[in-house]
Amino acid sequence: LLKTHMQPERVLYVSSQNASTIFPAFANRLEYSKEEKKIVITLHNLWKNDSDVYVCVGVLKNSSFLSAHRSGTMMLVKDVELTDCRNNSWGIYGPVIVVVLLFSALICCTLYHVDMKKYFQKRKPNEVYEDMSFISRHNTLVR
């Protein structure tokens, strides 16, 4: 694999004996897999100066000639502005956390003020429920 136009250089060399050489500019940024006569090449962490036309070529035995079967693949890498996500995450997560806490407080207050015993107690038909808790007894006359 060769870069051919902007800054011509070698990228990857794979021999017929499966020996490979990844050239220094692409060390730790290139992966490849070979199946029969097909090679799949993946480039990672691209830089703006990686923009170029990439061509797969074959080297003929006992010759210095290169054989290219296609015109290559043009790759254009654009600059991307990196942002610090750690600072921006509070702008998103902060209000969400506040809303969840307020909703939880509303549910807790509602459950505290509603007498839940009445709703979860199994009652038989025609039976009267009388609350004997301290709250209902403290204002009654004791005999």
Backbone torsions as a table, in degrees:
resi	resn	phi	psi	omega
1	LEU	NA	129.1	-178.0
2	LEU	-126.1	145.4	164.3
3	LYS	-89.4	133.9	-168.6
4	THR	-117.3	-22.5	-169.7
5	HIS	-109.7	-67.2	-171.6
6	MET	-65.5	-58.0	177.7
7	GLN	-132.8	85.4	-176.6
8	PRO	-57.3	128.2	177.0
9	GLU	-163.7	161.9	176.5
10	ARG	-82.6	145.0	-179.5
11	VAL	-113.7	-51.5	-175.9
12	LEU	-146.5	139.5	173.6
13	TYR	-128.6	126.3	176.7
14	VAL	-125.1	123.8	-179.1
15	SER	-87.2	168.9	178.4
16	SER	-66.7	-18.1	176.6
17	GLN	-91.3	12.7	179.5
18	ASN	68.0	15.9	172.2
19	ALA	-79.2	136.2	-176.8
20	SER	-128.1	154.0	175.0
21	THR	-134.1	120.6	172.9
22	ILE	-101.4	122.2	-174.4
23	PHE	-74.1	151.9	-168.4
24	PRO	-52.2	-35.5	-178.0
25	ALA	-63.3	-21.8	-178.0
26	PHE	-116.8	13.6	177.7
27	ALA	-60.8	136.8	-178.8
28	ASN	63.7	11.4	178.3
29	ARG	-126.6	5.6	-175.3
30	LEU	-131.9	136.0	172.7
31	GLU	-129.8	147.8	175.8
32	TYR	-146.0	155.3	173.9
33	SER	-135.4	145.0	-176.6
34	LYS	-123.3	126.3	175.7
35	GLU	-129.3	113.2	-177.2
36	GLU	51.0	-111.4	-177.9
37	LYS	-102.4	12.6	-176.6
38	LYS	-113.7	132.2	176.4
39	ILE	-121.2	128.4	175.9
40	VAL	-106.9	123.8	-176.5
41	ILE	-116.2	132.0	178.1
42	THR	-124.7	127.5	177.9
43	LEU	-105.6	137.6	-178.9
44	HIS	-118.9	162.7	173.9
45	ASN	47.5	56.7	-177.0
46	LEU	-72.5	149.2	178.3
47	TRP	-114.4	165.1	-179.5
48	LYS	-60.4	-37.5	-179.3
49	ASN	-75.9	0.4	172.6
50	ASP	-81.3	-8.7	177.4
51	SER	-62.9	128.2	-178.7
52	ASP	179.7	-177.2	171.7
53	VAL	-102.4	124.2	-178.9
54	TYR	-104.2	132.6	-176.3
55	VAL	-128.8	132.6	171.3
56	CYS	-90.0	127.0	-178.3
57	VAL	-128.3	158.7	175.3
58	GLY	-113.1	142.5	177.9
59	VAL	-102.7	123.3	179.9
60	LEU	-74.8	141.4	-179.6
61	LYS	-61.1	142.6	178.5
62	ASN	56.0	32.6	-179.6
63	SER	-149.0	160.8	176.6
64	SER	-105.0	6.8	-178.8
65	PHE	-79.8	144.4	176.3
66	LEU	-105.9	140.6	-179.6
67	SER	-118.6	115.5	178.1
68	ALA	-111.2	128.2	-177.5
69	HIS	-90.7	-18.8	-179.0
70	ARG	-135.6	172.5	-176.8
71	SER	-81.0	-10.4	177.8
72	GLY	104.9	-176.2	-179.9
73	THR	-124.7	125.0	178.4
74	MET	-86.8	132.0	178.9
75	MET	-125.8	125.4	179.4
76	LEU	-116.1	119.8	179.8
77	VAL	-107.1	122.3	-179.7
78	LYS	-99.6	151.1	175.2
79	ASP	-67.6	138.9	176.4
80	VAL	-120.8	131.4	178.7
81	GLU	-79.3	118.9	179.8
82	LEU	-85.6	136.8	177.4
83	THR	-116.7	153.0	179.0
84	ASP	-85.2	103.6	-175.0
85	CYS	-70.0	-22.2	-178.8
86	ARG	-63.0	-38.4	-179.9
87	ASN	-75.3	-36.3	-177.1
88	ASN	-77.7	-21.7	-175.1
89	SER	-65.3	-32.1	178.9
90	TRP	-67.9	-29.6	177.2
91	GLY	-64.1	-27.4	179.1
92	ILE	-95.0	-49.3	-173.8
93	TYR	-76.7	-28.2	-178.6
94	GLY	-57.8	-56.5	178.8
95	PRO	-61.8	-34.7	178.9
96	VAL	-64.3	-42.7	179.3
97	ILE	-64.5	-41.5	179.4
98	VAL	-62.9	-44.2	179.6
99	VAL	-62.8	-43.0	179.2
100	VAL	-63.6	-42.0	178.7
101	LEU	-65.1	-42.1	178.4
102	LEU	-65.3	-40.5	177.6
103	PHE	-63.9	-41.7	177.9
104	SER	-63.3	-41.0	178.4
105	ALA	-64.3	-39.8	177.7
106	LEU	-62.8	-43.6	178.6
107	ILE	-63.8	-43.9	-179.4
108	CYS	-63.2	-43.5	178.9
109	CYS	-64.3	-41.2	179.0
110	THR	-62.2	-46.6	-179.5
111	LEU	-66.6	-31.0	179.6
112	TYR	-68.9	-38.2	-176.5
113	HIS	-87.5	-15.0	178.3
114	VAL	-94.5	134.2	180.0
115	ASP	-80.1	96.8	-173.9
116	MET	-74.9	-19.2	-179.2
117	LYS	-60.3	-36.3	-177.8
118	LYS	-63.9	-36.0	-173.9
119	TYR	-83.3	-23.1	-176.8
120	PHE	-106.0	-3.2	-180.0
121	GLN	-84.9	134.1	178.1
122	LYS	-78.7	126.2	179.9
123	ARG	-116.3	145.5	173.4
124	LYS	-87.6	151.6	179.4
125	PRO	-59.9	147.6	178.1
126	ASN	61.1	33.6	179.7
127	GLU	-115.7	143.0	-178.6
128	VAL	-99.7	135.4	178.1
129	TYR	-100.0	129.5	177.0
130	GLU	-125.4	125.9	-178.6
131	ASP	-83.6	118.6	-177.7
132	MET	-107.7	20.2	-179.4
133	SER	-72.6	166.9	-176.4
134	PHE	-59.6	-38.1	-177.0
135	ILE	-60.3	-41.7	-177.3
136	SER	-81.8	-14.3	-177.1
137	ARG	-96.2	-22.6	-168.8
138	HIS	-68.9	-21.0	179.2
139	ASN	-100.5	7.0	-177.5
140	THR	-96.1	158.1	178.4
141	LEU	-80.0	128.2	-177.8
142	VAL	-100.1	132.5	178.1
143	ARG	-108.4	NA	NA
